[in-house]
């Protein structure tokens, strides 16, 4: 990432995007690192390393466009089933990313946060996560949210347990539980729901990702693998999003905004 001063609306217009029709929050399922590497005749680890570069590119572009939040599916709770050498590499890569990008994140005024269960993550990775969160907590630019050791069903279980504990303590009446109560108890409490969900590698499923939060998100899928995803493809997704009419279950809500 590089630190640049510019007007996001002017920049959006310069690349053919309508600044009035950009999503506030984009969530991405970054799929295909391993398959990209295999097709290149490279080890799967090389695909993950190239995928980290795509994270850098897309985060910077979201900053340039003045978007509110980017949430990236980095490691699902099911990914622990992969071979130990691959998991160890992913943990080392994550720690390296957190350290290498720290100053760039600060320079870009990015607010860094993480969702997912902490249990199982190495202590040294948790320490770097916590430091990035601490250093950027008062930043006012793009919120960069990494979903690490994340599964949406586990998130909902944790939210239900937290709400049940409040009821047991007498802080909440069962009849008072509503959608806002549940939303606030999720890992993403206080964040806007995603407007646009992007998935790479052509897979037509949501893979236990933000199941509650993407209820009305627009979906955009590309056959390109995540290491191939660049600013031009992001622009394609945003143009398609701007052409859609978001109804939220009603009629004639108008184009996406």
C-alpha positions in Angstrom: 0.0 0.0 0.0 1.1 3.5 -0.7 0.0 6.7 1.0 -1.7 9.0 -1.4 -3.8 12.1 -1.0 -6.7 12.4 -3.4 -10.5 12.9 -3.6 -12.1 9.4 -3.7 -15.1 10.6 -5.7 -12.8 12.1 -8.4 -10.8 8.9 -8.5 -13.9 6.7 -8.8 -15.1 8.8 -11.7 -11.7 8.6 -13.3 -11.9 4.8 -13.5 -15.5 4.8 -14.8 -17.3 4.3 -11.5 -20.3 6.3 -10.2 -19.2 7.4 -6.7 -22.9 7.7 -5.7 -23.5 4.0 -6.4 -20.5 2.4 -4.7 -21.2 -0.1 -1.9 -20.4 0.9 1.7 -19.2 -2.6 2.6 -17.6 -5.3 0.4 -17.1 -8.8 1.7 -14.8 -11.2 -0.3 -14.4 -15.0 -0.2 -10.8 -15.3 -1.4 -10.8 -18.7 -3.1 -8.4 -20.5 -5.4 -4.9 -19.9 -4.0 -4.0 -23.5 -4.1 -5.6 -24.2 -7.5 -3.9 -21.2 -9.0 -0.5 -22.5 -7.8 -1.2 -26.0 -9.1 -2.0 -24.7 -12.5 1.2 -22.8 -12.5 3.1 -25.9 -11.5 4.0 -24.3 -8.1 3.6 -25.5 -4.5 0.2 -24.5 -2.9 2.2 -22.3 -0.5 3.2 -20.1 -3.4 -0.5 -19.5 -4.2 -1.1 -18.3 -0.6 1.9 -15.9 -0.9 0.5 -14.5 -4.1 -2.9 -14.2 -2.5 -1.5 -12.0 0.2 -0.3 -9.7 -2.6 -3.9 -9.5 -3.9 -5.0 -8.5 -0.4 -2.6 -5.6 -0.5 -3.7 -4.5 -4.0 -7.5 -4.7 -3.2 -7.1 -3.0 0.2 -5.3 -0.1 -1.4 -7.9 0.2 -4.1 -10.7 0.3 -1.6 -8.9 3.1 0.2 -8.6 5.1 -3.0 -12.3 4.7 -3.7 -13.2 5.8 -0.2 -15.2 2.7 0.7 -16.3 2.2 4.3 -15.4 -1.5 5.0 -13.6 -4.5 3.4 -14.1 -7.8 5.0 -11.9 -10.7 3.8 -12.4 -14.4 4.5 -8.8 -15.4 5.4 -9.2 -18.7 7.3 -12.3 -20.6 8.0 -12.9 -22.8 11.0 -12.9 -25.7 8.6 -9.5 -24.9 7.1 -7.8 -26.6 10.1 -8.5 -29.9 8.4 -5.7 -29.1 5.8 -2.3 -30.6 6.1 -0.3 -29.3 9.1 2.6 -27.9 6.9 0.1 -25.8 5.0 -1.6 -24.6 8.2 1.9 -23.7 9.7 2.7 -21.8 6.5 -0.6 -19.9 6.7 0.1 -18.9 10.3 3.6 -17.7 9.5 2.3 -15.8 6.4 -0.4 -14.2 8.5 2.1 -13.1 11.2 4.4 -11.7 8.4 1.5 -9.8 6.9 0.5 -8.3 10.2 4.0 -7.0 10.8 4.9 -6.0 7.2 1.6 -4.1 6.6 1.4 -2.3 10.0 3.0 1.0 9.0 1.2 1.0 5.7 -2.1 0.4 7.4 -1.4 3.4 9.7 -0.3 5.6 6.8 -3.6 4.8 5.0 -5.7 5.7 8.1 -7.1 2.2 8.0 -8.9 0.8 11.1 -7.9 -2.9 11.4 -10.1 -5.5 13.1 -10.6 -9.3 13.1 -13.6 -11.5 13.5 -13.6 -15.2 14.5 -12.7 -17.4 17.4 -9.3 -16.8 19.0 -8.9 -20.3 20.4 -6.4 -22.3 18.4 -4.5 -19.4 16.9 -0.8 -19.2 17.9 0.0 -16.8 20.7 2.4 -14.8 18.5 -0.2 -14.3 15.8 -2.8 -13.1 18.4 -0.2 -10.7 19.8 0.3 -9.1 16.4 -3.4 -9.0 15.7 -4.0 -7.2 19.0 -1.2 -4.7 18.3 -2.6 -3.8 14.9 -6.1 -3.4 16.4 -4.8 -1.2 19.3 -2.7 1.0 17.0 -5.5 1.6 14.5 -8.5 1.8 16.8 -9.0 5.6 16.3 -8.3 5.6 12.6 -11.2 7.0 10.5 -10.6 5.6 7.0 -11.4 2.1 5.6 -12.2 -0.6 8.1 -10.2 -3.7 7.1 -11.8 -6.7 8.8 -10.1 -10.1 8.5 -12.2 -13.2 9.2 -9.7 -15.6 10.8 -10.7 -19.0 12.3 -14.2 -17.9 11.3 -17.4 -19.8 10.7 -20.8 -18.2 10.6 -22.6 -21.0 12.3 -20.1 -20.9 15.2 -20.6 -17.1 15.3 -24.3 -17.6 15.6 -23.9 -20.2 18.3 -21.6 -17.7 20.2 -24.2 -15.0 19.8 -27.1 -17.1 21.1 -25.0 -18.2 24.1 -24.2 -14.5 24.9 -27.9 -13.5 24.6 -28.9 -16.5 26.8 -26.4 -15.4 29.4 -27.9 -11.9 29.4 -31.4 -13.4 29.9 -30.1 -15.6 32.8 -28.6 -12.5 34.5 -31.9 -10.7 34.2 -30.5 -8.1 31.9 -32.8 -9.0 29.0 -36.4 -10.3 28.7 -36.8 -13.1 26.1 -39.7 -11.2 24.4 -37.3 -8.2 23.9 -34.9 -10.2 21.7 -35.2 -8.9 18.1 -33.0 -8.8 15.0 -31.0 -5.9 16.4 -30.2 -7.9 19.5 -28.9 -10.8 17.5 -27.0 -8.5 15.1 -25.3 -6.8 18.1 -24.2 -10.1 19.6 -22.5 -11.3 16.4 -18.7 -10.8 16.0 -19.7 -8.0 13.5 -21.7 -6.1 16.1 -21.7 -2.4 15.2 -20.6 -3.0 11.6 -22.8 -2.4 8.6 -24.0 -5.5 6.7 -22.1 -6.1 3.5 -23.7 -4.6 0.4 -21.7 -6.7 -2.0 -20.3 -10.3 -1.6 -17.5 -11.2 -4.1 -16.3 -14.8 -4.6 -13.4 -15.8 -6.7 -12.6 -19.2 -8.4 -16.1 -19.6 -9.8 -17.6 -21.4 -6.8 -21.4 -20.8 -6.4 -21.7 -21.1 -2.6 -21.2 -18.9 0.4 -19.1 -21.4 2.5 -20.5 -20.6 5.9 -19.5 -16.9 5.6 -21.5 -14.1 7.2 -24.7 -16.0 6.8 -26.8 -13.5 8.8 -25.1 -10.4 7.5 -25.3 -11.2 3.7 -29.1 -11.7 3.8 -29.6 -8.8 1.3 -26.1 -8.6 -0.2 -25.6 -8.6 -3.9 -23.5 -11.5 -5.1 -20.7 -11.3 -7.7 -18.7 -14.4 -8.7 -15.7 -14.5 -11.0 -13.9 -17.6 -12.4 -10.6 -15.9 -11.7 -8.6 -17.3 -8.8 -7.8 -14.9 -5.9 -4.1 -14.4 -6.9 -5.4 -13.1 -10.2 -7.9 -10.7 -8.7 -6.8 -7.1 -9.3 -8.2 -3.5 -9.3 -9.6 -4.0 -12.8 -11.7 -7.0 -11.6 -12.8 -5.1 -8.5 -14.0 -2.3 -10.8 -15.9 -4.8 -12.9 -17.7 -6.0 -9.8 -18.5 -2.5 -8.7 -19.9 -1.5 -12.1 -22.2 -4.6 -12.0 -23.3 -3.8 -8.5 -24.2 -0.2 -9.6 -26.5 -1.5 -12.3 -28.5 -3.7 -10.0 -31.8 -2.7 -8.4 -31.8 -3.5 -4.7 -35.3 -4.2 -3.4 -34.7 -5.6 0.1 -37.8 -7.8 -0.3 -39.9 -4.8 -1.6 -40.5 -3.3 -5.0 -38.8 -0.5 -7.1 -36.1 0.4 -4.5 -34.0 1.9 -7.4 -30.4 1.1 -8.4 -27.9 0.0 -5.9 -26.5 2.8 -3.7 
